């Protein structure tokens, strides 16, 4: 027997509550922006600056014991990961990252000695092989580069959907992407979860995932616009969403199963990244149906795809990329 999360044939009216869902999305975006401006984000070492210690030891590394040893020092954001050093195959190497203390560009000498002393209570053979610091200037450049990466990704989506479909589809898809990113950032702001470069990678992944869902729906919309030229656009959109609903839900649920497993079992190192991905999958699935399609309905589209329309779309609209 085949697993069906939703019936293969549905006839739900996704626009019967369009004002409510669209209004809720707009309100959530405004609230997210306000939360970001008022509360800010809990930036990690990548954006705050700090010091990275590369340690070596004779005994195998036990990360939980390292973390427990450093916790009483009250150093704030501390990240500990075990790494493989191909130049020292017989060594047990870790990378410890500590945020800058009290606005300093790097961790003070006294703090470094305290860290080493704490680690040596776990394993007396622990030593620092290298120490590197990231100052506020570099951190500021990382923030700027991260913002540009997200904006360029959304801009590229705008151009791609414009060429792939029509400008109305493009605006709907980009609005959905902005919706997903803004609300995700708002949730990170209110929950004060550490925000670092891994979260930027998650946001870019969310952009791709949400776009994939939206393109699947829009592609079916374009097919149905050719097939049902006399149907009202609202009916065509509802039909298209219903026809792709089983695929959308199945993809989202299977992705969430993997992400929830990683969130529970993956440990602290990737938990922020996975949490952002979980939010992105849920919000992205919602926005593909209730945001992108709602905007497309408001903008309207060309109905006769067999003839060029000088006033709608562009010369590349018929390309099947």
N, C-alpha and C positions, 0 to 999 in steps of 0.2 A: 504494500500500500504506500502510495506517495504521500509525503508530508506536505500539508497545505496550511500555511499560517493564515492566509486569507483565501477565500474562494477564487478560482481562476476567472470567473465571470462575476463582476460586481457592477452595480449601477448607482453608486452613491453620488449625491450632489455635494461636491466639495466647495461650492460657492454659496450654499445656503446660509453659511455663517461667515461669509467673506469679510463683512465689516468688522465682526468681532475678532477674527483671527488676524486680520491685517492691522487693526487698531492695537491689538495686544503686542504684535511684533514691533510696531512703531514705538509704543510705550516702553517696551523692553530695551530697544535701542537707545532711546533718550535716557532711560534710567542707567544703562551701562555707561554712557558717556559721562553722566553726572557722577557716578561712583568712581570712575577713573580719575576725574578731575578733583574730586574731594578726598578720596581715600588713597589714590595712586595704586601702584603695583608693588608687590614684595619682590623687588629685583634680586636675582641671585648674583653670584660672584662675577659672572660674565659682564654684568652691567654696572655693578658697584665698584669693582676693583677688588684686589686681594692678592694673596700669595699662594703659590702652589709648591708643595714639598714633594719631592720624589724620594721615597724611602727604599731601603734594602734591608733584608734580614736573613739570618741563617735558617730560621724555623719557618714552617708554612704560615701563611697569613690567615688570621681569623678576623674578618672585618667587624663582626659584632663586638669582639673584645676591643678592637681599636676604637670603635665609636664609643663604647662604654667608658674607656679610659679618658677620652677627650671631653666627654659631656660635662664633667664637673668644672672644667675650665671656663665655661660660659663664653665661648668664642663666636657665638651667633651661627651664621650659615657655614656649616662644615660638610664637605663632600669627600668621601673616601671610596676609592675604587681600586681593585687589584688589576694590574696591567702585566702584559707579557713583554719582557725586554729581550729581543732576539740576540743582543750583544752580551747578555748575561743569562744564559739559559738555566744556570744552576741557582740563580738568585730569586728571592721572593720579593717582588717589587709592588709597591702601592703608590697611588697618587692622591695626595691629601690637599684639598683646596679650602682655604680659610679666608673669609671676607675681611676687608680692611677694617681695622679697629679705630673707632672714634675719628673717622675722616682721614686717617693717615693713608698714604699711598701704598704702604706695605706693612706687613706684620713686624712689630718691634722685635729687637734681638731677645729681649726678656721673654716675650711670648713664644718665640721659636724654641728657646731653651725649655720653657714649660711644656710645650708640645712634645719635644723629644723625651723629656723626663717622664711624661705620662705614658708615652708609648713603650718606653723601656721597662715600665712596671709590668707590661704584658710580655715583652720579649726583650731581654737585655742586649740582644745583638742588633736591635733596630738602629739604623743610622740614616742621616740625610745624604743622599747622593747629589741632589741638586735643589736649588731654591730659586724660584722665578716669581716676579711680582707684576701685576697688571694695575697700572695707575688709572686715575679718573679720566684722563684724556683718551686713553685707549678704550675705556669702557663707554665713553660718550660716542666715540666713532662706531662702536659695535651697535649701540642703540640706533644711530642714524642708518647704518647699513641694514639692520634688521627691518626697520620701518620701510626703507626703500625696496627691500626684497619682497615684502608683502604687497606694496603698491604696484610694483612692476608685474608681479604675478597676476593681480587683478586686472591691470591694464592689458596684459597679453590675452587674458580671457575675453575681455571686451572686444579686442580686434578679431580673435579667432571666431567667436560666436557671430560677429557681424559678417564675416566672410562665409561662415558655414550656413547661416540662416538669413536673418534680416536684422536691422538695427533694433526693432522692437524686442526680438528674442534676446539680443545682446544686453539691452538695458535691464530686462527681467533677470537674466542670469547674474549679472554683476550686482544688482540690488540684493539678490539672494546671498551672494558671497560676502558682501559687506555686512549684511545682517548676521551671518554666521560668525564672522570674525569679531565684530563689535560686541555681540552678546557673550561670546566666549571670553573676551578680555574683561567684560563687566563681571562675569562670574569669578574670574581669577582675582579681580579687584576686591570683591566683597568677601571672598573666602581667604584672601591673603595667602594663596598658594605661591610657592617660589616660582618666579618668572625668569627664565634664562634662555639661552640659545636653543636648548632642546624644545622649549615651548614654541619658539619661532618656527622650528622645523615642523612641529605639530600643526601650527596654523597654516603653513604652506600645504601640508598634506590634507588638511580639512578643505582648503580651497579646491584641490584636485578631486577629492571625494564628492563634495557637494556639486561640483561642476559635472561630474560623471552622471550623478542622479538627474540633474537638470537636463543634460543633453539627451538622455534616454527619453524623458518625457517630451521634450521639444521635438525630437525626431519623429515620435509617434504623432505629435500634433501636426507636423508638416505633412506626413503621409495622409492623415485624415482630412486635412484641408483640401488635398487634391481629390480625395475620394468622395467627400460629402460637401460639395461646393454650395449647396443650398441651405445647409444646416447653420443655425446660429453659432457664433464663435463660442459662446458659453457651453453649448452642448458638445461641440467638438473638443473643447478642453476637458470637460468632464469625462467624455468617452475615452480620451487619450490617457488621462490619469488612471482611470479604472482599468484600462487594458494593460498598463505597466505596473499596477499596484502590487501584484503578486511578486514580480521580480524585485521591485524596490524594497518591499518589506523583507523578503528572504535574504537579499544582499545585506541589508542593514543588521538584521538579527544575527546572521552568521559572523559578520564583522564584530558585532558587540560581544558575542560569545568569546571570541579570541581576545579582545581587548580586556574584558572583565577578568579573564583568567590571568592575563599579564598583570593587571592591577592588583589582584589578590596575591599572586605568587611571585611576581617579578622583583619585588624588593623596592627599597626607597629610591634607588638610582634612577629608575625609569618611571616611577609612579606619576610624577607631574606630567610627563609626556603622554602617558597612557590616559590619564584623566582628561587632558585636553582633547585627545582623540575621541574618547567616549562622548564628551560634550559635542564635539564637531559632528560625529555621525548622527546623533539624535537631532541636533538643531539643523544639520544639513538636509536630512530626510524631510523634516518638517518644511523647511524653506523651499525646497524644490516643488512642493505641492501647493503650499499656501501663500508663498511670497512671489516666486518667479512667475507662476501661472496667473496669479491675481494681477500682477503688473502687466503681463501680456494681454490680459482681457481688457484692461483699462486703455492700453495703447492701441489695440486693434492691430490686425495684420492684413497683408494682401491675401485675397481669397482665391483668385484665379491664377494658379501657379504655372499654367500652360502658356501664359503671355507675360512679357516683360512689363513692368510698371515703372514708369519714369519717376513717379512721386513716392514710391515705397521701396525700401530695400536698396540694393545696389547690384552692380553687374556680376558680382561673384556669388549671388544668393543661391544659384542652382548647383554650386559645386558640392559634390559628395566626397568630403575629405575623410 
